[in-house]
Amino acid sequence: MLCCMPGVAFVPALLVSWSSAAFIISYVIAVLAGHVEPLVPYISDTGTKPPESGVFGFMINISALLAAITMYIRYLLIEKQNETLHFVRSSCNMFTLCIGLMGCTGMGIVATFQELAVPSVHDIGALVAFGSGVVYITLQSIISYKSCPRWNTYFVCHIRMAISVISCIAFIPMIVFASKISMTKIDWTPGEKDYTYHFMSAICEWTVAFGFIFFFLTFIRDFQGFSLRISAEIHED
C-alpha cells in the first residue's frame, strides 16, 4: 500500500508506521516478559532488557534514519516551493533541518546506549532527541503558516501548531519530574519513593513521542505532489 502512494508520501507514512510499531512491540514484549509494569513505563524502560532491547535498538535506529530522510525531503520541498513564493529564508530552512538531524542523532544514541548500561549517555541522547524534536516541529509549524495559502491550508497549519504546543507543554514537566527522580530503575510499582514523579514524567514522554508521530503524519499530503528525480547531463565539447 505504501508503494502505491503518489510522490514520496510513502516516506513519512513508513516513518509513522515503523515508529509506532517500534514503541508498541517493545512495550508488549517488555510487559509480557515481566520487565516493566503495564501502567505507563518510560519508553526507554521497554527497551532495556533482552529480548526487547534488541528489538527496540534495531527499530529505533531505523526510525532515526527514516526521520532524517523525511526531514531532508521536507527541506528540499520547502526549497522548491520557495523558488516561486519566497516565504522563508533558505538559511532558516537549513537551520531547521540541522535541528531535526540533531534530534535523529539523539534517537540513535538512545537506541544504542541502554538506560541501565550507560545512563548518563542515554539521558543526554534522550534530552537531545526530545528537545531538538520539539524545536523542529515548532519551526516547521511556523514555516507552514508562512507558506499559506499557496502551499498549505490553514487547517493543516492549525493542527501542526496544536501538536507543537502540546508537545512543548508536555516536554517541560517531563524534564522537571524526571530531574526529581533520585534513582535509576525500570521496575516501578505504585506507592514507592519517586513513583509519582516517574509516572507524570512518563505520561509526558509518551505524549511528546506520539506528538512527533502525529506531526509527521501531516507531511504525507505535502509529499504526495513531490518526487525526487536523479538526472544527469552530458556536455560534449
C-alpha positions in Angstrom: 0.0 0.0 0.0 2.9 2.3 0.8 4.4 1.8 -2.7 1.1 2.9 -4.3 1.3 6.4 -2.7 2.0 9.2 -5.1 5.2 11.2 -5.0 7.3 10.4 -1.9 4.4 10.2 0.5 5.4 6.7 1.4 8.4 8.0 3.3 6.6 9.8 6.2 3.9 7.1 6.1 6.6 4.4 6.6 8.2 6.6 9.4 4.9 6.9 11.2 4.1 3.2 10.8 7.5 1.9 11.8 7.9 4.2 14.8 4.5 3.3 16.1 5.3 -0.4 15.7 8.7 0.2 17.5 7.1 1.6 20.6 4.2 -0.8 20.7 6.1 -4.0 20.0 8.8 -3.2 22.6 6.2 -2.3 25.1 4.2 -5.5 24.6 7.4 -7.7 24.8 8.6 -5.9 28.0 5.2 -6.3 29.7 4.8 -9.9 28.8 8.3 -10.7 30.0 7.5 -9.0 33.3 10.3 -6.5 32.9 8.1 -3.4 33.3 4.7 -2.6 34.8 1.9 -2.1 32.2 1.0 1.3 33.6 2.9 3.9 31.7 6.6 2.9 31.8 9.2 5.1 30.3 9.7 4.4 26.6 13.3 3.5 27.3 12.2 1.1 30.0 10.6 -1.0 27.4 13.9 -1.5 25.6 16.4 -2.0 28.4 16.4 -5.8 28.9 16.7 -8.6 26.4 14.8 -9.7 24.3 13.0 -6.4 23.9 16.3 -4.4 24.0 17.4 -5.9 20.6 14.0 -5.1 19.0 14.0 -1.6 20.5 17.5 -0.7 19.4 17.1 -2.0 15.9 13.7 -0.4 15.2 14.5 2.9 16.8 17.7 3.2 14.8 15.7 2.6 11.6 13.2 5.2 12.8 16.0 7.7 13.2 17.2 7.0 9.7 13.6 7.3 8.3 13.2 10.6 10.2 16.4 12.0 8.8 15.3 11.1 5.3 11.9 12.6 5.8 13.4 15.8 7.2 15.8 16.1 4.3 12.9 15.6 1.8 10.9 18.3 3.7 13.9 20.6 3.4 14.1 20.0 -0.4 10.4 20.5 -0.7 10.5 23.9 1.0 13.4 25.0 -1.1 11.5 24.1 -4.2 8.4 25.9 -3.1 10.4 28.9 -2.1 11.5 29.4 -5.7 8.1 30.7 -6.6 6.9 32.1 -3.3 9.7 33.5 -1.1 8.1 32.8 2.2 11.2 31.8 4.2 14.9 32.3 4.2 17.0 29.5 2.9 19.2 29.8 6.0 16.2 29.3 8.2 15.2 26.2 6.3 18.7 24.8 6.7 18.8 25.6 10.4 15.5 23.8 10.9 16.9 20.8 9.1 20.1 20.8 11.2 17.9 20.9 14.4 15.9 18.0 13.1 19.0 15.9 12.3 20.3 16.6 15.8 17.2 15.0 17.1 17.7 12.0 14.9 21.2 11.7 16.3 19.8 11.7 19.8 17.4 8.9 18.8 20.4 6.9 17.7 22.1 7.4 21.0 19.0 6.4 22.9 18.7 3.2 20.9 22.4 2.3 21.1 23.2 3.1 24.8 20.9 1.3 27.1 19.3 3.1 30.1 20.8 0.9 32.7 24.1 0.3 31.0 25.2 3.9 30.3 22.6 6.1 32.0 24.4 9.4 31.6 24.9 9.0 27.8 21.4 7.6 27.4 19.9 10.6 29.2 21.8 13.1 27.1 20.6 11.3 24.0 17.0 11.4 25.1 17.3 15.1 26.0 18.8 15.9 22.6 16.2 13.8 20.8 13.1 15.3 22.6 14.5 18.8 22.9 15.6 19.1 19.2 12.4 17.3 18.1 10.2 19.9 19.9 12.1 22.8 18.4 12.0 21.2 14.9 8.2 20.7 14.8 7.7 24.2 16.2 9.8 25.7 13.5 8.1 23.6 10.8 4.7 24.8 12.1 5.9 28.5 11.8 7.2 27.8 8.2 3.9 26.2 7.3 2.0 29.3 8.3 4.3 31.4 6.2 3.6 29.2 3.2 -0.2 29.7 3.5 -2.4 29.7 1.5 -0.3 28.7 -1.6 1.3 25.6 -0.2 -0.6 24.8 2.9 -4.2 25.1 4.2 -4.7 27.0 7.5 -6.5 23.8 8.8 -3.3 21.8 8.5 -1.2 24.6 10.0 -3.5 24.8 13.0 -3.2 21.1 13.5 0.6 21.3 13.3 0.8 24.2 15.7 -1.6 22.5 18.1 0.6 19.4 18.1 3.7 21.6 18.6 2.1 23.5 21.6 1.0 20.2 23.3 4.5 18.7 22.8 6.2 21.8 24.2 3.9 21.9 27.2 4.5 18.2 27.9 8.3 18.5 27.3 8.8 20.9 30.2 7.2 18.8 33.0 8.8 15.7 31.5 12.2 17.2 32.3 11.2 18.7 35.6 9.6 15.5 37.0 12.5 13.3 35.7 15.0 15.5 37.4 13.3 14.9 40.8 13.7 11.1 40.5 16.6 10.0 42.8 17.2 6.5 41.4 17.6 4.8 38.0 15.3 1.7 37.7 12.7 0.3 35.4 10.6 -1.9 37.6 8.4 0.8 39.2 5.5 -0.1 41.4 2.8 2.3 42.8 3.4 3.7 46.2 7.2 3.6 46.3 9.5 6.6 46.5 9.5 8.9 43.5 6.8 6.8 41.7 4.6 9.9 41.2 7.5 11.8 39.6 8.2 8.8 37.3 4.5 8.3 36.4 4.0 12.0 35.5 7.2 12.2 33.6 6.4 9.0 31.7 3.0 10.3 30.7 4.6 13.5 29.3 7.3 11.5 27.5 4.7 9.3 25.7 2.7 12.5 24.8 5.8 14.1 23.2 6.8 10.9 21.4 3.4 10.4 19.8 3.2 14.2 19.2 6.1 13.7 16.8 4.4 10.8 15.1 1.2 12.7 14.5 3.1 15.7 13.3 5.0 13.7 10.6 1.6 12.2 9.7 0.6 15.6 8.4 3.5 15.6 6.0 2.0 12.8 3.9 -0.3 15.0 1.9 2.5 17.5 1.2 4.8 14.8 0.0 2.2 13.4 -2.5 2.9 16.1 -5.0 6.7 16.0 -4.7 9.0 13.5 -6.4 12.8 13.1 -6.4 14.4 12.7 -9.7 18.1 12.0 -10.4 19.1 13.4 -13.8 22.5 13.5 -15.4 23.6 15.9 -18.2 26.3 15.1 -20.5 28.1 18.0 -22.0 30.1 17.5 -25.1 32.7 19.9 -26.2 
